[in-house]
Amino acid sequence: MTPPMLRAPSPLRLPRLALSAAAFATLLACSGGPPRAGAGAGGPAGGARGTRNEPADVLVKNAEGAYRDGDYESAQALYEEALASSADDPRIVANLANCYLKNRLVKKADDLLTGHLSRFPEDGAARLVLARVNIRQGEFATAAEALRAVVKRQPDSLVARYNLGFVAYRLALYPEAEANLERTIALKPDHPEAHYTLGLTHLAQARYPEAIAELERAVAINPRHVGAHFNLANAYARSGKMKEARSEQAVYAELSGRIKATTEREVQIGAVSVKAVRYKLDRKYPEALAEYQSLAARYPDYAPLYNEIGRLELRLGRREEAFEALKKAVALDPKQSEPHYLLSGLYRERGEAQAAEREMSIFATLETIPEGKSGY
């Protein structure tokens, strides 16, 4: 029987990312990617909207600027317009599908990618995003097929290797899970989720010493990994190491209590942020910003509020204010991926290339699993 696996979110450690250029490019394609070389800034409102009959290159450039500034709705509209004049352009399809996912339009992403891949089955970036769609929909067998196709063409794709290992574990295809998770670890030894999922794979097969070794490595990399502590206690107990099991159970109890408190606060903040969300959806950005700033004054240590403030400041063309808000967001919670991505673009605009690369590396580390603990 598959051992229980905790779903509580846990922060990733932020090591320096060591990806090959090809693996890094694949990762960014999967997660929506930064603007390509030569892409300009998005402009005061986070990316100028396209007008009819503009060249596809101009639309794509503006879409990339909008995406970089966190304006996924404008990016989607621009990519859609570009695709209408440049059908099946692979640089557009994968990024538009990512916009659909950001905007919670999963079915539209599925339809776009499925149709495109029926005509262009070699498009690896689109297939990676389709696997992401499949995982979000819980279609693990279909996701596995997509990921196998990517791995066949890109054997060192960190994203594809980890997620195929995860999906194979969920499908009880343990040899395949082990092979892909071990390759993930070879590519990135300090990937906590790869060690964690490999530990679960060993635990499911009653291979307790191997499970303990991998789960111990997961908590060494990320001491706040709730699921790893829970399952490590389980593995210790099944191995007769009751003293170690009790110690891990105590750590798990402490961490899970903190997560419960955090979840309760998230629910509370969500309930009082309805007006801010409505303003944002209506594109009343100054009013939305005022609401989020009011919420941040009430909850000054809640990082997602500062990420929202940063995104709104970008849309209003206030880049210095956005920069400060996003720095506050990552200081409070370094595991959020989006503020690192937005900061990377702002640092690059300021001529601080080293800082921009640092933020993009952190973003890439976190975005290895863009959907949290569900694979991507």
N, C-alpha and C positions, 0 to 999 in steps of 0.2 A: 504494500500500500504506500502511496506517495506520502511522505511526511508533511505535516502542516507547514505552510510558508506564510510568514507575516507579510502584510501589504502596507504596513505603516511606512510613510515616507521617511527617509533618512538622508542626511547630507552626505555628499561625496567629498572626499578629500580632494584637494586641488593641487596635484603634482604638475610639474612641467610636462606637457604633452609631447610625446616622441613618436609622431606618425610619419610614415613615408609621405612624399608629396602626393602620390596617387591615392593613398588611403585618406589623407586629409581632404583632398578634393572631393572624394566620394562622400565623406562625412558631411561636408558642407552642402553638397547637392541634396543629400537626404534631408538635412535640417532646414533647408530654405536658402542657405548660402549667403555670403556677403556679396556686395556689388562686384561685378567683374572689373578687370582692369579697364580704366578709362571711364567708369561710370561716375557721373557727377553727383553733387549733393542733391538731396531731395527738395530743397527750397524751403521757404518759411513755413509752409503748411505740411511738411513731411512728404513732399513729392508732388510735383505739378501733375494735374490731371491731363490726360491726353485729349486731343481734339480729333475729330474724324479726319481720315486721310493722312495722318502723320505717319512717317516711315516707322516700320516695326522696330528698327534699332533705337529710335528716339523714345518710343513707348516703353521698350524694355529698359532703357537707361533710367527713365523716370520711375518705372515700377521698382527697379532695384533700389533707387533712392528712397522711395516710400517704404519699402520693406525694411530697409536699414534703419529708418526712423520709427519703426514700429507701427506704421499706418497700413495695416494689412488689408483693410477694406479698399483703400485707394490703390494699393498694389494689385489687388485682385482685379479691379476694374481696368487698370492699365494693361495687365497681362491678357485679360480677355479680349481687349481691343486689338492688342498685338497679334494674338492668335487668329483673330478673324481675318487679318491681312497676311498672315504667314502661317498657314495651317501646318500642324505637326512639327513645328520647329522645336527640337528637343530642349533647347535652352529655355523655352517658354513653358512647355508642358509640365515638367517636373516642378518648376517654381510656382506655376499657377495651382497645381495640385496641393502644394504646401500651403499656399494662401487659403485654399478651401478648407484644409485641416485647421489652420489657425482660426478661421471664421466658423468652425463647427459645421461645415458643409461636407460631411463625409461621403454621402451618396454622390454628390457632384464630382468629388475627387475620384471615386471609384469608377464612375462612368467615363470620365475624361481619360484616365490612365488605361482602362481596359480597352477602349476603342483605339487609343494611340498604339498600344503594344500589339494589338492584332495586326497592325500595319507595319510597325517597326519593332519587332521582337528583340532587337539587339540593344535597345536603349536601356542601359543598366541603371542610370539615375532614375528614370521613370519606374523601373521595376522595383527599385528600393523603396520608393514612395508608395507603390502599390502594396508592398509587403507591410509597410507601416499602416496603411488603411486596413488591410486584412487583420492585423493584430488588434487594432482598435475595435474592429467589429467582432473579435473573438473567433475569427476563421483561421485557426492555427495551421491546419493542413494546407490550405491555400497559400498562406504566408510562407510556409516551408518550401513549397514549390518555387515561389518567386525568389526566395533567398538562395536556394540551391542554384538557380540559374545565374544569380549574381556572383556567387562564390566560384562557380565554374569559370567565369570570365575574369573575375577579380579575386584571386585566392587570398590576397592580403587585405581585403576590405574589413576593417575593424568592426564597422557597424553590421555588415552582413554576417560575419563570423559570430559575433556575440549573439545577435538576435536569432540566428539559426540554431545556436546552441540552446538558447532559452526555449524556443518553440519546440525543438526536438525533445527537451526535457518535459515540457507540458504534454507532449504526445506520447510520452513513455518510450521514446526512441533513444535509449540511453547510450548505446555506442556512438551514435551520430552526435548526440549532445556532448559527450566527452571529447570527441575529436575536435569539434568546433570551439568548445570552451577552452580546451588546452591550446588551440591555435591563437585564440584571443589573448590568452595570458602570455604566450610567446611574443605577440605583437606589443602588448602593453601589460607588463608584469604587475603593475599596481592598480589594475582595474578591479575594484572591490566586488562589483556585481558578477563578474566572471568567476571569481573564486567562490562567491556565495552560491551561485547556481550550480557550479561544479560540485560543491559540497552537498547540495541537495540531491544531485544526481547520484552521488556515491551513497548518500543516506537512503535513498529509495531502493538501492540494491543491497542494503544491509552491509555495506563496506565501511564500517565505522572508523577504522584508523585513517583511511583516506578522506572520509567526510570531515573528521575532526581537523586534519591538517589544513584543508581548504577553508573551513569556517574560521579557524584560528587566524589564517592569513587575512580573511575578509575583515575581521574585527581589529586586526593590527593596523590595516590600512584605514579603516573607518570605525573608530571605537564607538560611535553612536548608531551603528547599524543594528536596529532592533531585531529584524528577522534573523540575522546571523547569530546574535546572542541567544535567541529563543531556540533555534535549531542546534546550536552548539550544546546547549544544556541537554537537549534531547539525545544528541549523539553521545555525550558523556554518560548519561544515564543508561543508555543501551549497552555501553561498554563496561558498565559496572563502576565507573568513576564518579561516585556519588558526591564526594566533596567538591569536585570541579563542577558537577552539574548544579549543585546548590548555589555555588558562587555565580554561575552564569544566569541562573534563575533570578537572583537578586538584582543583577545588572539589568536584565530584561524588565523586571517589575518597575525599577526606577525610570528607565527610559520610556516604557509604555505609559507610565503615569504622566510624564512630561508631554508626550504626544497627545494624550487625551485632553490635557489642559489646553494645548495649542489648538487642537481641533475645535474645542468648545469656543475658543476666542475667535477662530476663523468664522464659525457660524454666526457669532454675535456681530462681528464686523460686516459680514455679508448682509445681514438683516438691515443694518443701518446705512448701507451704501447703495440702496436701490435708486435714490435720486441721482447720485453721481453716475451710475451706470446708464440711467435713462438719458441724462444730458449727453453722455458720450455717444450713445447710439443715435441721438438726434443731431449729432455734430455740433452741439452747443459747447464748444471746448472751453471757453472762459468760465462758464457756469460749472462745468464738470470739474475743472481744475480747482475752483473755489471750494467745491464740496470735498474733494479728496484732500485738500490742504486742511480743511476743518477736521476731517477724520484723522489725519496724521497728527494734529495737535492733541486729539483725544487718545490716540494709540501711537505714541511716538517711537515705539520699538517694533512696529509691525512693518516688515520690509516691503511686502507687495504694494502697500500704499505709495511708497516712494517710487517704485517702478511705474505705477500708473501716473504719478505726477510728472516723472521724467518723460514719459511718452507724450503726455499732453503739452508739456513745455516745448517739445520738439515740433509738435503740430502747429504751435503758435509762433514758431520761429525764435523761441527764446532758448538758444542752445547753451548758453552759460548756466542758466537756471536748471536746464535739463541735466547738464553735466553734474552739478552738485547733488541733485536729487538721486540720480542713478548711482553716484558714489556712495551716498547714504544707504541706498538699497543693498548694495553688495557688502557694505560694512556690517549691516545688521544680519544679513543672511547670504553668505557667499555661494550657497548651492543653487540660487536662482540663476537660470541660464540667460534669460532675455536681457537683464541689465548689463551683463558682460558683453553681449553682442552689440547693444546700442552704444556702450562706452567705447568699444573698439572703433566704431565709426567716428565718434567724436574726437577721440585721441588722434586718429589719422588726420582729421581736418585741422587739428591744432599743430600738426607737424611732429607729433610724438610717436614715431613709428614703433619704437621698442615697447612702449606702453600699449599701443594698439595691438601688437602681436601677442603680448601677454594676455590681454583680455580675450582675444580671439582663441587662444589656446585653452583658457579656462572654459570658455563657452563650448569649444569642441569637446572637451573632457566631459562636461555635464550633458551635452547633447548626444553622446553616444547612445543614450537611452531616452530619447525625447519624450516618450510617453510614460516616464516614471518606471514603475516596477512591472509594467505589462509588456516588456520586451523593448520597444522603442522608447 
